[in-house]
Amino acid sequence: WMIPEKSPLLGIVGSQQSCVAQGFLSNFFYSLSCLSNASLAVAYCMIVRCGWNDKDKNKARLPFVMIPSLISVVLAVAPLFGMNYNFNGGYSCYISGYPRGCELDPNPQETCTRGAQAKTMLLVTGLLPPLIAFFVVTVAMVLLIHAVLVQERRMDQYQRTGRNRKTTMESFYQGIFYIGAFAISWTPWLVFGFKEYTLKEINVISYYAVLVIFPLHGVLNAVVYFRPRLKAERKRNPTDSVCKSLMQVLHIKCCCNRKPKEGTGDTAIIRSDPQAEDAEIGNEKESPVTAGGPKTTKINLAQDAEIESEKKVITSS
């Protein structure tokens, strides 16, 4: 709705000013997203390689937050000079010339009423930041894995069972997942951006891919973050359901049932029917064979024989 009313879309109630605001906010948060992920990767790398403790992390937290924010502000403000935020032909306003595609002409200064430098601005402020961030994330993860490997090699001389690369492999998989989450989310954006950079028309397939996949970056990062915790929780309580383990990791109280552990107090107590117990007791009283067994029956018969012999002796006397 922030697109200017003269654009050929339904439900448009915006103006050129709202279009500029949308383009500015989009460029700012796009840049902040990719640069923050790069900053986080560098922070993790420094924690491992430099051995930062909690106090060091608190002191160094501000630069890792402020630097991406300041760079994102600069990248979002730059296209304002030259009026480069315009309707891009899709469903939003971003860095584009007006009329649409005029920035691709040989003489954009003559054909564009707005955004004559939009092509250069799109490359510098829209496409280069994700590429640089992806490079930084990859390098930071490689250095982190290498630092863990070096530490485990130093510990080999104290190991009686030989080499142990468990921590290295865990760091390797975590780094691969972190890089993969970034690549999956930003690849459609880069494909769409470079097609927009070289062509006048919007590619519909890549545009819808951006709309669907790009917002999933936060979800994928959450999966990467909680994956080791879920794995550790499943190892501590292997009999718990996946739902129960996930709720424990997320600190959410829910109705997920916990499976009882064998040989512990968590096993279910089987309660019998009181009526069935009374009937069983009555049967035992009526049937001495069932109640006491063969041995008990022989003893009872012997006692009865002795009593009968005593009676005969008394009667004869």
C-alpha positions, 0 to 999 in steps of 0.5 A: 500500500506504500507504493504510489497510487499511479502504479498498476496494482490493487489496493495502492494508497501510498505516495512518492514519500511513502515509497521512499520510506519503504525503500529506505527501511527495506534497504536498512533492514536488509543490510542490517540482517546480513551484516549482523549475521557476519558480525555474530560469526566473527564474535563466535570465532573470536570467543574460540580463538582468543579464549574470551570469557564472559567479562570479555564478551560483555566488553566487546559486545557493543562494537559487534552491535554498533558496527553493523547498525552504522554501516546499514544506516550509511547504505540506506542513506546513500540512495536518497541522494539522487532520488533512487528509491522508486517503484521497482515494478514488483510489489514494493519500492526499492532502488530503481529508476523512474520511469522503470528501467531508465537507469539501464539506458546508455544516457540515464541522465536524460531519460530518468526523472528520478534515480539516474544512478540507481544501477550503481546504487543497487550494486553498491548498497544492495548486492555487495553487502550480502556477498561481503557478509557471506564471505565473512561468515565463511571465513569466520567459520573456517577459522573457528573450526581450525582453532578447535582442531588445533586445541584438540591436537594439543590434547592428543598427548594426554589422551590414552585412547588416541585422537579424539575429534568429537568437538572438531566435528561438532564445530564443523557441522555447526559451521556448515549449518550456519553457512547453509542457513545464510546461503539458502536465505540470501541466494534467491535475493542475490539472483533476483538482484542481479537479474534486476541489475541487468534486465529491465523486467522483473523475473517473476519466479525469482521474485516470488522465491525471494518473498517466500524464502528470504523471511525464513532466515530467522527461522533457519538461524533459530534451528541452527542455534537450538540444534545442539541443545536439542541434541544434548537434551535428547542424550540426557533423556533418551526416553522422552519424546521429541516434542517433550525435549523440544519444549524443554529446550525452549523452556515452554510448559506444554502437554507433551507426555514423557515416556517412562524410563525402564527400571526407575520410579517413573514406571507406571503402577498397575492397580488391580480391580478390588472385586477381582481380588475379593473373588480370588481370595474367596476361591483360595478359601474354598480350594485348599489345593489352590491356596496351599499347594500339594504339600499343604494338602498332604499335611492336612490329610495326615492330621485328619487321619490322626484325629480319626484314630484318636476318636476310635481309641476313645470309643473303644475304651 
